[in-house]
Amino acid sequence: FSCGLILSAYVWTHKASYGDLAGKIFGKGTQVAVETIVMLLNVGACAAYVLVIKELMPPALAQLAPSVFESFDPSLLTAILVFGVVLPLCCLRDISSLRFTSMLAFGFAVFLVVAVAVRSIQDMVSRDKVTCDVAYKSDGVLGVFRALPLFSFSYICHLNVLPVYKFLKSRSPARMRRVFGLAMLFVTVLYVVVGTFGSLRFCDATPGNILGFPGQGDASCGHFEANDALITIARLAQTLTCTLALPLI
């Protein structure tokens, strides 16, 4: 619904950025405020993606090729990825140049979901039990405030609505709304599948990050086996998804 509102505002004003939209409708002061908020949001989003990359990529590479990557500094590996891959992609002329990397990122995300589902099904077969007992512990109002930012961030595509629509071939509001619907549907399906199978795999010991390595986080939580090559590659797929999402931000 909110993406549709943004699209309607563009059709009315023909302004292809949040700042220009705010300036056209509310004046210069609002434009500066909105541009500042968008900048802060982007900085936070970039920081979140870089942290995921730094947490997952160095240990995953060290598992796959210990003789090469075990002695590498995680910060150095992350910097190489950001400046060697992300920065050149950010220098492309316009957002339409990122359509191929975006397709790759989506493919990596699908691989991650399939890998978690496969390992979960194998675990259920080995223990001869499809379901498991999970004790849901509510944190009350505080828990809601912890969950809302994660939930909102999972669906934050709004900043790309205007640039994508601007470069869409044979564009129309109706076609763009179909794009919204398909994107939200795909993302929701992926989240539901990985969340469900992650919970079924670890049951009451489900960690905050199901891709975390042994020794990361709460010791009482479960984790995939350290030598699981499929999950290690899935971790790398997740870091590549984040890497290829950074230029869009």
N, C-alpha and C positions, 0 to 999 in steps of 0.2 A: 504494500500500500504506500509506504513512504517513497519507494523507488518510483512509483507511478506519479506521486506528487511532484517529485523532482523533474520528471519528464514533462509534466504539464506546465511547470514553471518555465522550462526551456522553450517549449513550443510557443508560449506567450511572449517571452522576452528575447529569445534567440541568444541568450548569454550562456556560454558553455563552461562556466566555472561557478563554484559556490560564491566566491567573492563578488564576481560580476553580477550574479543574480541578486545578492543582498544589496549591492549598490544601486541596482536598477529599481528595486522595489522599496528599499528603506533608506537609502542615502549612504554617503561616504563613511560616516561613523560606524554604521552596522557592517559595511564591507570590510573595514579594517578589523573589527572584532571577529567576524566570521573567518577571515583569512588566518588570523592568529590561532583560533580554535582548531582549524583544519591542520595547520602546521604542527601544533602540539599533538593532535591525534596521530598524524603521520610519524612523528618522532617516536611516540609510544609504540605504534605498530611495528616500526622498523626495529626498535629495541627488543620487542617480544620475539620477532622472527630470528634476529641474530642470536639471542639467548638460546633458542631451540637448536639452532645450527651448532653453536658452541658446545651444548650439552650432549648432543647425539653424534655429531660427525666424527670428532677425533677418536673417541673410544670404539666406534664402529669400524673405522678404517684400521685402527690398531688391532682389532680382532681379525679382520680379513687378511691383513698383511703386516704382522707384527714386526718383521725385520725392517720394514720401510718406515712405518708410521709410529711405532711405539715410543720413540724418543722425541717426536715432534711436540712442540709446545701447542696446546689447544688454541691459545689466542693467536698464534702465528698462522695456524691452519685456517682459522676463521677469517683472519685478515686477508689471506691469499684468495679465499673464495669470494669475499665481498669485493675486493679491489680488482681481482682478475676476471670475475664473471659478472657480478652485479653492476659495477661501475660502467663497463663498456655497453651493457644492455640499456642502462639509463641514458646513454648518450645517443641512442637512436632517435630518428627524426620525429616520430610520432607513435602513439600507442598501438596503431595497427601493425607496426613492425614486431610487436610482441605476441602475435597470434600463435606462432609456432611454439614458442617457449611456454605459452599458456596451455597449449594442448599437451605438451610434455609434462607439465606440472600436474595436470589432471590425471594423466596416465600413471604418474608416480603415486598419486593419492589413491587411485583405484588399486594399485598393486599392494599398497600398505594395508588396505581394508581386506583384500583377499588373503594376504599372508596371516593376519590376525584371525580371520575366520577359519582358515585351514588348520592352524595350530589349536584353536579352540575345539573344533570338531574332533581332531585326533585325540585331544585330551579327554573329551567326553566319551569317545569310543573306548579308550584305555581304562577309564574308571567305570565303564558300563553304566553311566548315569547321565541323562540329558540335562537335568535341572540341578540346581544347588541352592542351599539355604543362604540367604543374604540378610543380615541384620541391618536395616536402614536406620542410621542414627541421625536425627535432625539436629542442626545447630540453631534452629529458630530463626529469628530475624537476621542475626549475624550471618547465618548460612546463606540466606537469600542475597545479601549484599556481596558475599563472596562469589556466588554463582552467576549473578546477573552480568558482571563484566565479561566473564568467559563466554556466556551464552551469546551476548551481544556481539562480541568480537568474532565469534564463529560465523556470523552472518553479515559481516560488515563489507558490503560490496558497493555501498552508496557513492563513494568518491569516484568510482569508475563509471558510473551511469552516464554522465555527460560526455566524457571523452569517447567512450565506446559508441554511444549513439551518434556522435559527430562523424565517426569514420565508418559507420555501418553502411554497407552497400544496400541500395533500394530500401532506404530506411523509412519507417512509418511508426507512429506511436503504437499501433496494434502489433506490429512485428516485434517491437522492443519489449512490449509487455509479455509476449510469448517467450522472449529470451529470459525475462525475469522469472517467469513461472518454471521454465525448464531448469534454470540455474538453481533456484531454491529447492526444487524437487530432487535434483541430483545430490546436492549437498546434504539435504535432510536424510536421504536414503543412506549415504555413506556414513553419516554420524550415527544413525540408528544401528546400522549393521556393526560398525566397529565398537560402539558402546555396548551393544547386547552381547556380542561374542567375547569382548574383553571381560565383561562381568561374569559370563558363564565359564570362562577359562580360570579366573582367579577366585570366584565366589566371594566369601566374606573377607578374603585377603586382597581384594582389588586395590591396587595402588592408585595414587593420584595421577601418575603417568604410567600407563601400561607398557610404554616403550622404554622405561627406565632400566638402567643396568643394575645388576646385583651390587648392593652396597649403596645405591642412591635412594634417599628417602627413608621412610619408616622401616625398621628391620622386621616388623611384624607383617609387612605386606609381601605379596607374592611377586614373582618376576619370571620372565622367560629364561630358559637355560642360557648360560653365558656363551656356550659354543653352538647356539642355534643359528646356522648360517642364513636361513630364510628370514628370520626376524632381524638379523644384523643388516641384511640387504634392505629390509623394509624400513629400518631406521635411517639408512642412507637415502632411501626414497623420500622419506619425510623431510630430511634436510634439503634435498634438491627441490622439493615442492616449495619450501620456505624461501630458498634461494631465488627461484624463478618468480616468486610472488613479489619479492622486494622491488624490482623495477616498476611494477604496476603502482606500488605505493609511492 
